Structure formats: structure tokens, C-alpha cells
Amino acid sequence: MSLNLVWEAASASPYSPLIAKDSQFFVGFSLLLAAFILTGLFGLNRSFTSIAFFGVPAALAFGFGAVYMICAVGVYLPPLIPHVPYPGQAGGNMADAEPIFTAVSSNAHHLYTLLQCIGFAPKATVQITPDGIRFSVEEARTVQGLAFLDKALFTSYTFNPPAAPTTTRHDNDDEEHDPDSPSADTDSNTTPTYYPCFEISLTALLETLKILGINDSMSGSSSGSRAGSVQPGGHSAFTTPALLLDRSCTLRYSTEGSPLSVTLTETGVKTTCELTTYEPEGGEIEIPLQRDAIIMKIIMRSAWLHNAITELAATDPSALKISASATQEPFFALSGAGGSISESTVEFSVENQAPESTTGHGPREGASADAAPRAKRARLAPTVTETFLVSPPSSMGSRIRQDYRFSAVQKAARAMAVANKVSIRGDRQGVLSLQFMIEFDVNGGSGARLHARGGLAPVVSFVDFRFVPLLDEDALL
């Protein structure tokens, strides 16, 4: 019988001492007094006979008297050390206040997959919002990765926005306190929405999620096996994804400045890790994308882009050249330049009749079924694209050409491998945005097949990468 069962069984028969609680003090005091008297008599007549008559009874009386006296009086503990709040925390016990953010996920593998896509930087800026958690990383202010953990990925999501921190304004006092100012009433009647923002070690967070083998299902999948790491459909009951169903991950952010607590639970065993949070230095750096000045938008399967980047990486290029045109072939091409071996190009061309692709990526499913509509569409866009919008400004002519550092684009290789689709966008300034759509099935099966049978639709998450273009002098390095 376990100790827990013994404890529950003992609750039905409570222990009753032989001497009542109210009488223990009198009994203990009497035994201690008798021990004192017998000890004095033994000291006046020290012999072997007096040991049996005075010494042994004195020892027993003192022992039992001390026990009863302790039971009657009790043991008093010193006062506890007062709680020291975290920086920015109001007074009071942190355990009594509601935490700012608490979220529980039944499948932490989904969280690990999204965060690993932007795991090229050691630190990440975290912002908690009512709709989810936003993770942002950047490197040398030329590459930025954004991952948004939607609240639909969690079985429970609670967000209690804290009060906005008070800031000292350095504006003109007359303008600040002017009652006729149109913004005076607005500032006094409305409270701006404040979302906590802090930095954590992304490397430590990924290592924490590896505890209990959360990423075992990803270790056996290669870069070519994309769907296996995201949609574990078709696995048996003894594979790693099936064994992860009874695990949960709890994220908790108690107060401003407190650590981010990550608790992994497996069949009653809890593993808690607290990650130190840091105040962002100089605010979050964001590479701007001019959404009102988009000159290129291409939507295609992420596998096509992943295969093209993998083929170009074989020549070890230093720059990635993107070429797109809506009127001339090649409509869309990727080139690796500056390599030590040679220069290579992957062209996404047009399939007119045969289901065989000229890009070298293999046949396209269902290519012969709609040959006639595709022949008409081929005059406008490559066959592998779902959306192909190219409108270069007059200064570029009829073709968009832009160069990027190849090693920077390769940082999005993990997202290319696990995503379903990718949206390639570019603005007039040359900023490149690769937005990846990743589908997760909350029930652990294939999201596409489950949705086809009328089940729940898969949860869609997005990972966005932004790249700064190379200047002419940088491209020569």
C-alpha cells in the first residue's frame, strides 16, 4: 500500500492520545518536578542500590516529562522573512495577486517548432498581447525573424494587462496642462493599452522545451521530410508524437520584471524552469516593410523555395539574386552569386503541356488535368505559383532585380522546411519579406485529412522574416 493510501485510510480513524491535550502540561510539569526531587535524593546517597531506586526513575520521569511539556507548550518558529517584490511589482504577496499571463498548451512540440524557426539569435524580444505571444529576433539589424504564438495553440490563455508605467514628460508645461487642448480630455478619460515587453534567452527557452524529449519527433526527420515534424499523422501508438499526448506546458508571467516560468507536466511529474527576463535595450528594432509600396508578391508552396535554396547552397554563394518579371521569361528566378565554385540559377518557368517541371523539382500533381486553363495562365505567371503580382517602378524597367546576403536568407531554412506556403514580398526600398504559413493539427493527426472529413480545421500560425538588401559595394565583398 502506498503512503498516499495509508494517509487517506488514517483520516477515518483519527489518533487520540492517552492523556488529553488539556492535561499534558500538568503531567509534564509533575514528571519534571519528580525527576528533580529524585535526582537530588540520588545525589545525597550515591550507591548501586540508589541507582535502581532513584537514578532510573529520575531519568524516566525527566524523559517523559520533557516530551509531554513539549507537546503541551508547542514549538514556536521565528517570523518568516518578509517578501521582497520584484522590480516594478506593487507591494503585497505575489502569490495572492493574479498573474499577468498564464497559458497552458497540451502539445509543446508546436511551440518548439515555431520558436526553432527563429532560433538563429541567442536572445528574443517577447511581447504578450490578448491574441497571443510575439517573439522577435534580429541580427546586425539586417535580418529579423518574427514568430507569433496564437492563443488558439493553447488550451487555456489568460491575459491580465497591467497598468501602464508612469513616464515623465519633458514637453512644454503650458502645452501639457492646457485645458483647451483637444487631447487633454482624451488623456484624462482613457487609459492607453499596455502590453508587457521584455527580453529572454531564446537558447535557454529552446533547451527548456527539449526537456522530457519534446523534440524527439523532430530529431529523426531530415530537411526533406517536412511534414513529419509538423503533422504526425500515420504514426503508431508507440511513436514519440503519440507518447507526447499526456504532456502539457504552462507558461506564466506573474508581474513586471518577474521571471518567465515554464512548467512541463507529464503524468503528475512537474519540471519548472524560470527564465530571467531583461528590459529591452533601446526598444525593439523592426525592419520596416512598406505595405503600401509593395512591388512584388508571390505565393507558392514553401517546398519549392526550400528546394531551390538547398540547390543553390551547394555552390556556397555569398549573395542571392532575385529576378522577377510579369512580361518576360524567366518570370521568377533565384541565382547564387559570388561562390567559390561557380554561379547557379534556379528558374521557376512555365509548364505548357507536360506535367514535368523545367525547374528540376519534379512533377506537379494534377498537371495534366487542367492543361488548357494552365496554358492560358502560363502567359502570366510560373506554374508553381498561386499568386504572382509583379509591378516594378519605372526606374527598374520591366524586371525587378535585388540582391541579398545568402547566409542571411539561409537563416529561414528551418521555416521553409516545416511551412506549407510562403508569401514572398518586396517593397520599393528593397526590403524582402518571407512570410511562412504553418498549419498545426490540435488533435495530432494530419490537418488536411481531418479537415476534409469535416473535423476541426487546423490552427494556422505565421513566421515572418525580413531582410535588408545589399548595396552595390556590399555585393562585391
MARPA-607577 format. One line per 8 residues: their letters; for each residue x, z, y of C-alpha. Coordinates in Angstrom, 1 decimal. Last residue first. Layout:
<atoms>
a> X/Z/Y  ...
</atoms>
This chain:
<atoms>
lladedll> 32.6/-50.8/41.8  31.3/-54.2/43.0  27.6/-53.1/42.9  28.4/-50.2/45.2  29.6/-52.6/48.0  26.4/-54.6/47.8  24.2/-51.5/47.7  22.7/-50.3/44.5
pvfrfdvf> 19.0/-49.4/44.4  17.7/-45.8/44.3  15.9/-45.0/41.1  12.6/-43.2/40.4  11.4/-41.9/37.0  7.9/-40.9/36.3  6.5/-39.1/33.1  2.8/-39.3/32.6
svvpalgg> 0.5/-37.5/30.1  -2.6/-38.7/28.3  -4.5/-36.4/26.0  -6.0/-38.3/23.1  -9.7/-39.1/23.0  -11.8/-36.8/20.7  -13.4/-38.5/17.7  -15.4/-41.7/17.5
rahlrags> -13.6/-43.2/14.6  -11.6/-45.4/17.0  -10.4/-42.3/19.0  -9.1/-40.8/15.8  -7.2/-44.0/14.9  -5.6/-44.3/18.3  -4.7/-40.6/18.5  -3.0/-40.5/15.2
ggnvdfei> -3.4/-37.0/13.9  -2.3/-33.6/15.2  -5.6/-32.4/16.5  -4.5/-32.5/20.2  -3.5/-36.1/19.9  -0.8/-36.9/22.5  -0.5/-40.1/24.5  2.5/-40.8/26.7
mfqlslvg> 2.2/-43.1/29.7  5.6/-43.9/31.4  6.0/-44.5/35.1  9.3/-46.4/35.9  9.7/-46.5/39.7  12.3/-48.6/41.4  13.2/-48.1/45.1  14.2/-51.5/46.6
qrdgrisv> 13.2/-50.7/50.1  10.3/-53.2/49.9  8.8/-51.4/46.9  9.3/-51.7/43.1  7.0/-50.8/40.2  7.4/-50.9/36.5  4.5/-49.3/34.6  5.3/-48.3/31.1
knavamar> 3.1/-48.0/28.0  3.0/-46.0/24.8  5.9/-43.6/25.6  8.2/-42.0/23.0  11.2/-44.2/23.1  11.0/-45.2/26.8  10.8/-41.5/27.7  14.0/-40.9/25.8
aakqvasf> 15.7/-43.9/27.4  14.9/-42.7/31.0  18.5/-41.6/31.5  19.5/-45.1/30.7  18.3/-46.2/34.1  21.0/-44.1/35.7  23.8/-45.4/33.4  22.7/-49.0/34.4
rydqrirs> 23.1/-48.4/38.1  20.5/-50.5/39.8  20.5/-54.1/41.2  17.5/-56.0/42.7  16.3/-59.6/42.7  12.8/-60.5/43.5  12.1/-64.3/43.4  10.1/-66.7/45.7
gmssppsv> 12.1/-66.1/48.8  13.6/-62.7/49.5  13.1/-62.7/53.3  9.5/-64.0/52.9  8.5/-60.8/51.1  8.2/-60.8/47.3  4.7/-60.7/45.7  5.0/-60.1/42.0
lftetvtp> 2.0/-58.8/40.0  2.2/-59.0/36.2  -0.2/-56.7/34.3  -0.5/-56.7/30.5  3.0/-58.0/30.0  4.4/-59.3/26.7  3.1/-62.9/27.3  5.1/-63.4/30.5
alrarkar> 2.9/-64.1/33.6  1.1/-66.8/35.5  1.5/-70.1/33.5  1.2/-68.1/30.3  -2.3/-67.1/31.1  -3.7/-70.5/30.4  -1.7/-70.8/27.1  -2.9/-67.2/26.3
paadasag> -6.5/-68.2/26.5  -5.9/-71.1/24.1  -3.7/-69.2/21.6  -6.1/-66.3/21.3  -5.9/-65.5/17.6  -2.4/-66.9/17.1  -0.7/-64.0/19.0  -2.6/-61.3/17.2
erpghgtt> 0.4/-59.1/16.9  3.5/-60.3/18.8  6.4/-61.5/16.7  9.9/-60.1/17.0  11.9/-58.8/19.9  14.1/-61.9/20.4  12.8/-62.6/23.9  11.5/-66.0/22.8
sepaqnev> 8.7/-64.4/20.9  7.3/-65.9/17.7  3.5/-66.1/17.5  3.7/-69.8/18.0  1.7/-71.6/20.6  2.8/-71.1/24.2  4.7/-67.9/24.2  6.1/-67.3/27.6
sfevtses> 9.3/-65.5/28.7  10.6/-62.0/28.9  14.3/-62.8/29.4  17.0/-60.5/28.2  20.4/-61.2/29.8  24.0/-60.4/28.8  27.3/-60.3/30.6  30.5/-59.9/28.7
isggagsl> 32.8/-57.4/27.1  34.0/-54.9/29.8  30.6/-54.9/31.4  30.0/-55.5/35.1  26.5/-57.0/34.6  23.6/-56.2/32.3  20.6/-58.5/33.0  16.9/-58.0/32.8
affpeqta> 14.5/-60.9/33.2  10.9/-61.4/34.3  9.3/-64.8/35.2  12.2/-66.7/33.9  10.9/-69.1/34.9  9.5/-69.8/38.3  6.2/-69.1/40.0  5.5/-65.4/39.8
sasiklas> 9.1/-64.3/40.0  11.0/-61.3/38.7  14.8/-60.5/38.4  16.1/-57.1/37.6  19.9/-56.6/37.5  21.2/-53.5/35.7  24.7/-52.5/36.7  27.7/-50.9/34.9
pdtaalet> 27.3/-52.8/31.6  28.5/-51.5/28.2  27.9/-54.7/26.3  25.8/-52.9/23.6  23.7/-51.3/26.4  21.9/-54.6/27.0  20.3/-54.5/23.5  19.1/-51.0/24.0
ianhlwas> 17.7/-51.7/27.4  15.7/-54.6/26.0  14.4/-52.6/23.0  13.2/-49.8/25.3  11.5/-52.2/27.7  9.6/-53.9/24.8  8.8/-50.5/23.3  7.2/-49.3/26.5
rmiikmii> 4.4/-51.8/26.2  3.8/-53.6/29.4  2.6/-53.1/33.0  4.5/-54.9/35.8  4.0/-54.1/39.5  6.3/-55.7/42.1  6.1/-55.9/45.9  4.7/-52.4/46.5
adrqlpie> 4.5/-51.7/50.2  1.5/-49.4/50.5  2.9/-47.2/47.7  6.2/-46.7/49.5  8.2/-44.8/46.9  10.1/-41.9/48.4  12.9/-40.2/46.3  12.0/-36.6/46.4
ieggepey> 14.4/-33.7/47.0  12.6/-30.3/46.8  13.4/-27.7/49.4  16.8/-26.7/50.8  17.7/-24.7/47.8  14.7/-23.8/45.7  14.4/-20.1/45.1  15.5/-19.2/41.6
ttlecttk> 13.6/-18.1/38.5  15.3/-16.3/35.6  13.9/-17.3/32.2  12.3/-14.5/30.1  12.2/-15.2/26.4  9.7/-13.7/24.0  9.5/-14.2/20.2  6.3/-13.0/18.6
vgtetltv> 5.7/-12.7/14.9  1.9/-12.5/14.1  1.7/-15.7/12.1  4.0/-17.5/14.6  3.9/-16.7/18.3  6.3/-18.1/20.9  6.3/-16.3/24.2  7.9/-17.9/27.3
slpsgets> 8.1/-15.7/30.4  9.1/-17.2/33.7  10.9/-14.5/35.5  9.4/-12.7/38.6  10.2/-14.0/42.1  6.6/-14.3/43.1  4.4/-12.6/40.6  3.5/-12.8/36.9
yrltcsrd> 4.5/-16.2/35.6  3.4/-16.6/32.0  3.8/-19.4/29.5  2.4/-18.8/26.0  3.4/-21.0/23.0  1.4/-21.1/19.8  2.1/-21.6/16.2  -0.3/-22.0/13.3
lllapttf> -0.3/-25.8/13.5  3.5/-26.0/13.2  3.5/-26.4/9.4  1.7/-29.7/9.6  4.2/-31.1/12.0  7.1/-30.0/9.8  6.0/-31.7/6.6  4.3/-29.7/3.7
ashggpqv> 0.7/-30.7/4.4  1.6/-34.4/4.2  2.3/-36.6/7.1  0.1/-39.7/7.9  -0.3/-39.0/11.6  2.5/-37.1/13.4  1.8/-38.8/16.8  4.6/-38.0/19.2
sgarsgss> 7.8/-37.9/17.2  6.7/-40.5/14.7  5.5/-43.0/17.3  9.0/-44.0/18.4  10.9/-44.7/15.2  13.5/-46.9/16.8  15.3/-44.1/18.6  15.6/-42.3/15.3
sgsmsdni> 13.3/-39.7/14.0  14.6/-36.8/11.9  15.4/-34.5/14.7  12.0/-35.0/16.4  9.9/-33.2/13.7  12.3/-30.3/13.8  11.7/-29.8/17.5  9.6/-26.6/17.2
glikltel> 12.0/-25.1/14.7  11.3/-21.5/15.2  13.2/-21.5/18.5  13.7/-25.0/19.9  11.4/-24.2/22.8  13.9/-21.7/24.0  16.7/-24.3/24.0  14.5/-26.6/26.1
latlsief> 13.9/-23.7/28.6  17.6/-22.9/28.7  18.5/-26.5/29.5  15.8/-26.6/32.1  17.3/-23.7/33.9  14.7/-22.6/36.4  13.8/-23.4/40.0  10.8/-22.2/42.0
cpyytptt> 7.6/-23.4/43.6  4.3/-21.4/43.8  1.3/-23.4/45.1  -0.1/-22.3/48.5  -3.4/-23.5/49.8  -3.6/-23.0/53.6  -6.0/-20.3/54.7  -8.8/-21.3/57.0
nsdtdasp> -10.6/-19.5/59.8  -7.7/-18.7/62.1  -5.7/-21.9/61.6  -8.7/-24.0/62.2  -9.8/-22.2/65.3  -6.5/-22.7/66.9  -6.0/-26.3/65.8  -8.0/-27.8/68.7
sdpdheed> -6.0/-25.8/71.3  -8.3/-24.2/73.9  -7.4/-20.7/72.8  -3.6/-21.4/73.5  -1.7/-18.8/71.4  0.8/-21.1/69.7  1.0/-23.6/72.6  1.8/-20.9/75.1
dndhrttt> 4.3/-19.3/72.7  6.2/-22.5/72.3  7.2/-23.1/68.7  9.5/-21.0/66.7  7.0/-19.9/64.1  7.8/-17.0/61.8  6.5/-17.6/58.3  4.2/-15.5/56.2
paappnft> 4.1/-16.3/52.5  0.9/-18.0/51.3  -1.2/-15.6/49.3  -1.0/-16.1/45.5  -2.9/-18.8/43.6  -4.5/-17.4/40.4  -4.0/-20.0/37.7  -5.4/-19.7/34.2
ystflakd> -4.9/-22.3/31.5  -6.0/-21.8/27.9  -5.9/-24.4/25.1  -3.1/-26.2/26.9  -2.4/-29.9/27.0  -5.5/-30.5/29.1  -3.7/-28.4/31.8  -1.5/-31.5/32.4
lfalgqvt> 2.2/-31.0/32.0  3.5/-33.3/34.7  7.1/-34.7/34.3  9.0/-36.1/37.2  12.6/-37.5/36.9  14.7/-38.4/39.9  17.8/-40.5/40.2  19.8/-41.3/43.3
raeevsfr> 19.9/-37.9/45.0  23.1/-37.0/43.1  20.9/-36.2/40.1  17.3/-35.1/40.2  14.8/-33.0/38.2  11.1/-32.3/38.8  8.7/-30.4/36.6  5.0/-30.2/37.7
igdptiqv> 2.7/-27.8/35.9  -1.0/-28.5/35.6  -4.3/-29.1/37.5  -4.5/-25.8/39.4  -0.9/-26.2/40.5  2.4/-24.6/39.5  5.5/-26.2/40.9  8.8/-26.2/38.9
takpafgi> 12.1/-27.5/40.1  14.4/-28.3/37.2  18.0/-27.3/36.5  20.6/-28.7/34.0  19.8/-32.4/34.5  19.3/-35.1/31.9  16.4/-33.3/30.3  13.7/-35.5/31.9
cqlltylh> 12.3/-36.9/28.6  13.0/-33.5/26.9  10.4/-31.9/29.1  7.7/-34.2/27.8  8.6/-33.8/24.1  9.1/-30.1/24.4  5.6/-29.6/25.8  4.1/-31.7/23.1
hanssvat> 6.0/-29.7/20.4  4.5/-26.5/21.9  1.3/-27.2/20.0  -1.3/-24.5/20.4  -0.5/-24.1/24.1  -1.4/-21.0/26.1  -1.2/-20.9/29.9  -0.9/-17.9/32.3
fipeadam> -0.2/-18.2/36.0  -0.3/-15.8/38.9  -0.5/-12.8/36.8  -3.3/-10.3/37.3  -2.2/-6.9/38.6  -2.1/-3.8/36.3  1.1/-4.8/34.5  3.0/-5.4/37.8
nggaqgpy> 2.4/-1.8/38.8  1.9/-1.3/42.6  3.5/-2.6/45.7  3.4/-6.2/46.6  5.9/-8.6/45.0  8.1/-10.7/47.2  11.3/-9.6/45.4  10.3/-8.0/42.1
pvhpilpp> 8.8/-4.6/42.2  10.7/-1.4/41.3  8.6/0.8/39.0  9.2/4.5/39.4  11.5/6.1/36.8  9.4/8.2/34.5  8.9/12.0/35.0  10.7/14.2/32.6
lyvgvaci> 9.0/14.8/29.2  7.3/18.1/28.3  7.3/19.2/24.7  4.4/21.4/23.5  3.6/25.1/24.1  1.6/25.7/20.9  3.5/23.4/18.6  6.9/24.6/20.0
myvagfgf> 5.9/28.2/19.5  4.7/27.5/16.0  8.0/25.9/15.1  10.1/28.7/16.7  8.1/31.4/14.9  8.6/29.6/11.6  12.3/29.6/12.0  12.6/33.1/13.6
alaapvgf> 10.5/34.7/10.9  12.4/33.0/8.1  15.8/34.1/9.5  14.6/37.7/10.1  13.1/37.9/6.6  16.4/36.8/5.1  18.5/39.3/7.2  16.4/42.4/7.0
faistfsr> 15.5/43.5/3.4  17.6/41.0/1.4  20.6/41.1/3.8  20.2/44.9/4.1  21.1/45.4/0.5  24.4/43.4/0.8  25.4/45.6/3.8  25.3/45.6/7.6
nlgflgtl> 23.1/48.5/8.7  22.8/48.6/12.5  23.0/44.7/12.9  20.3/44.2/10.2  18.0/46.6/12.1  18.5/44.5/15.3  17.9/41.2/13.5  14.7/42.6/12.0
ifaallls> 13.5/43.5/15.5  14.2/40.1/17.0  12.7/38.3/14.0  9.6/40.4/14.3  9.3/39.4/18.0  9.8/35.7/17.1  7.1/36.0/14.4  4.7/37.6/16.8
fgvffqsd> 5.3/35.0/19.5  4.7/32.2/17.0  1.5/33.7/15.7  0.1/34.4/19.2  1.0/30.9/20.4  -0.5/29.2/17.3  -3.8/31.0/17.6  -5.6/28.4/19.9
kailpsyp> -4.3/25.5/17.9  -5.8/26.8/14.7  -3.5/28.0/11.9  -3.7/26.1/8.6  -3.6/22.8/10.4  -6.5/20.3/10.1  -5.4/16.7/9.4  -8.0/14.0/9.9
sasaaewv> -9.7/12.4/6.8  -11.2/9.0/7.8  -8.2/8.1/10.0  -5.9/8.5/7.0  -7.1/5.2/5.5  -6.2/3.3/8.6  -2.7/4.7/8.6  -2.2/4.1/4.9
lnlsm> -3.4/0.5/5.4  -0.8/0.0/8.2  2.0/1.5/6.2  1.4/-1.0/3.4  0.0/0.0/0.0
</atoms>
